[in-house]
Amino acid sequence: MLAVADKGKLKPEVFGEDRKSIDGINVFLNPKYLMGDNAKFQKMYDWMSRGYDFVETWVGKFKYGNAVQAMRRKIISALEWKNGVSVLYVSIGTGRNLDFIPSHIDASTLEIYGVDISLGMLRKCGKKFSKSKLRVSLWNCCAEDLPFADNAFDIVFHVGGINFFNDKALAIREMLRVAKPGTKLLVADETGDYVKSQYQKSALSKSQFKGLDVDLREIEAAIPEEIRERRMELLWENRFYCLEFRKPG
């Protein structure tokens, strides 16, 4: 079900503000961050949202079999799930990865917040979870400017998108800021080889990805130096990377 936000999860300056809501989605887009690649990919995902799940499900299954689902399950299972925890999913898209919450978890006890820069993707996500037992609160905002309070979430993760955020380091600092002390965080996205072989050759996306590259060293360097517990793993025959790290307790 689409849930109302817990006011205790919000920044003090956000609490009480008269924010716009569209189809149950809280709109908190800061124009300061809505430029460059952020603006370009917002428009792309708004357009792609109409057929995104269909392409992901059927074209992906035809081309790769069950490999994509296996990778999604591996990524999501790496998080430290418990009943009754609060979860922030940065770049939730249509919410596909929430299908892989471990089966031993009572999903109805989770408090899930999903943010995305694309209102189109959030609308698809909202329709999906409007009749679900999951309690999901949706927020249209940039990852570099999360509207949530410090130390608010037990689980914080991001899958897909950070490669081309305007400010990767700021986005990761924001994720760390809103995570509770001791929280394990996870950031995952496509490798440069996959971007070149898939997105830069597809007629649907090659214009948006032309000339862009992924440097894993830049992603790793975006994690503050004081974060010592970190682990990088390549998945799905090196098409995806998964970076895990922990906020100091």
DRENBA-898737 format. One line per 4 residues: number of its first residue (from 1); for each residue x, y, z of C-alpha. Coordinates in steps of 0.25 Angstrom, whole numbers, padded with zeros to 4 digits, m for minus. Layout:
NUM = X Y Z  ... $
// end
This chain:
1 = 0000 0000 0000  0005 0014 m0002  0008 0020 0012  0008 0033 0018 $
5 = 0022 0038 0023  0026 0037 0037  0028 0051 0041  0040 0047 0050 $
9 = 0047 0043 0037  0047 0056 0031  0057 0068 0032  0053 0078 0042 $
13 = 0052 0089 0031  0043 0079 0022  0033 0076 0034  0021 0085 0033 $
17 = 0024 0090 0019  0013 0090 0009  0019 0081 m0002  0013 0077 m0015 $
21 = 0007 0063 m0016  0004 0056 m0029  m0003 0042 m0029  0001 0040 m0015 $
25 = 0016 0043 m0018  0023 0054 m0010  0030 0064 m0019  0042 0070 m0013 $
29 = 0051 0073 m0025  0061 0084 m0023  0064 0092 m0036  0079 0093 m0031 $
33 = 0081 0079 m0034  0072 0077 m0046  0082 0081 m0057  0093 0074 m0065 $
37 = 0092 0059 m0065  0081 0058 m0055  0072 0066 m0064  0075 0058 m0076 $
41 = 0073 0045 m0069  0061 0049 m0062  0054 0052 m0076  0060 0039 m0081 $
45 = 0054 0030 m0070  0041 0038 m0070  0039 0034 m0085  0044 0020 m0083 $
49 = 0035 0017 m0071  0024 0014 m0080  0030 0001 m0085  0041 m0001 m0075 $
53 = 0036 m0013 m0067  0032 m0020 m0080  0046 m0019 m0086  0053 m0022 m0073 $
57 = 0044 m0035 m0072  0042 m0041 m0085  0054 m0035 m0094  0063 m0038 m0082 $
61 = 0058 m0052 m0080  0059 m0055 m0095  0074 m0050 m0095  0079 m0054 m0082 $
65 = 0070 m0065 m0076  0069 m0064 m0061  0082 m0057 m0059  0077 m0044 m0056 $
69 = 0067 m0049 m0046  0078 m0057 m0039  0087 m0044 m0039  0075 m0036 m0033 $
73 = 0073 m0046 m0022  0088 m0047 m0019  0089 m0031 m0017  0076 m0030 m0009 $
77 = 0080 m0042 0000  0093 m0035 0004  0086 m0025 0012  0083 m0027 0027 $
81 = 0068 m0030 0027  0060 m0031 0040  0045 m0030 0043  0040 m0016 0046 $
85 = 0052 m0008 0040  0051 0005 0033  0057 0004 0019  0062 0015 0009 $
89 = 0063 0011 m0006  0070 0022 m0014  0066 0021 m0029  0054 0012 m0026 $
93 = 0050 0012 m0041  0038 0003 m0042  0041 m0004 m0030  0045 m0017 m0036 $
97 = 0056 m0020 m0026  0046 m0021 m0015  0041 m0034 m0021  0054 m0040 m0015 $
101 = 0053 m0037 m0001  0056 m0050 0006  0045 m0059 0008  0047 m0061 0023 $
105 = 0044 m0046 0025  0030 m0042 0028  0029 m0031 0018  0017 m0024 0024 $
109 = 0025 m0020 0036  0035 m0012 0028  0034 0003 0026  0039 0006 0012 $
113 = 0043 0020 0006  0046 0020 m0008  0052 0032 m0015  0054 0035 m0030 $
117 = 0057 0047 m0039  0047 0041 m0049  0032 0044 m0046  0029 0034 m0058 $
121 = 0036 0023 m0051  0030 0026 m0038  0016 0026 m0043  0018 0012 m0049 $
125 = 0024 0008 m0035  0012 0014 m0028  0002 0006 m0037  0009 m0006 m0034 $
129 = 0009 m0005 m0019  m0004 0002 m0017  m0010 m0012 m0014  0002 m0019 m0008 $
133 = 0004 m0022 0006  0017 m0014 0006  0016 0000 0012  0023 0009 0002 $
137 = 0025 0024 0003  0029 0030 m0010  0037 0043 m0012  0041 0050 m0025 $
141 = 0055 0056 m0021  0069 0056 m0025  0079 0046 m0018  0088 0058 m0015 $
145 = 0077 0065 m0007  0069 0055 0002  0058 0061 0010  0060 0052 0022 $
149 = 0066 0054 0036  0080 0049 0040  0081 0035 0045  0067 0031 0041 $
153 = 0068 0018 0034  0072 0004 0037  0075 0000 0023  0079 0009 0012 $
157 = 0082 0004 m0002  0083 0009 m0017  0082 0000 m0029  0084 0007 m0043 $
161 = 0087 0021 m0046  0098 0026 m0038  0108 0024 m0050  0102 0037 m0056 $
165 = 0098 0045 m0044  0103 0060 m0045  0110 0058 m0031  0113 0044 m0027 $
169 = 0120 0047 m0015  0109 0056 m0010  0099 0045 m0012  0107 0035 m0004 $
173 = 0109 0045 0007  0094 0048 0007  0091 0032 0008  0101 0032 0020 $
177 = 0095 0044 0027  0081 0038 0027  0086 0024 0031  0086 0020 0046 $
181 = 0100 0018 0052  0105 0004 0049  0096 0002 0037  0102 m0006 0025 $
185 = 0099 0002 0012  0100 m0004 m0003  0101 0003 m0016  0100 m0005 m0029 $
189 = 0100 m0001 m0044  0105 m0005 m0058  0120 m0006 m0061  0126 0002 m0072 $
193 = 0127 m0010 m0081  0112 m0013 m0080  0108 0002 m0082  0116 0001 m0095 $
197 = 0111 m0012 m0100  0096 m0009 m0096  0092 0005 m0095  0102 0011 m0105 $
201 = 0098 0002 m0116  0083 0002 m0113  0074 0011 m0122  0066 0015 m0110 $
205 = 0077 0020 m0102  0090 0022 m0110  0088 0037 m0111  0087 0039 m0096 $
209 = 0099 0030 m0093  0108 0035 m0104  0122 0038 m0099  0119 0034 m0085 $
213 = 0128 0024 m0077  0128 0018 m0064  0140 0019 m0055  0139 0009 m0043 $
217 = 0151 0017 m0036  0142 0029 m0036  0130 0022 m0030  0139 0016 m0019 $
221 = 0146 0029 m0017  0132 0036 m0014  0132 0028 m0001  0138 0037 0010 $
225 = 0152 0032 0015  0147 0030 0029  0138 0018 0024  0147 0007 0025 $
229 = 0138 m0005 0024  0136 m0007 0009  0135 m0018 m0001  0134 m0017 m0016 $
233 = 0129 m0029 m0024  0126 m0031 m0039  0113 m0039 m0042  0106 m0045 m0054 $
237 = 0119 m0048 m0062  0125 m0034 m0059  0113 m0026 m0064  0109 m0021 m0051 $
241 = 0117 m0016 m0038  0112 m0016 m0024  0119 m0007 m0014  0116 m0010 0001 $
245 = 0120 m0001 0013  0117 0002 0027  0114 0015 0034  0122 0015 0047 $
249 = 0115 0012 0059 $
// end
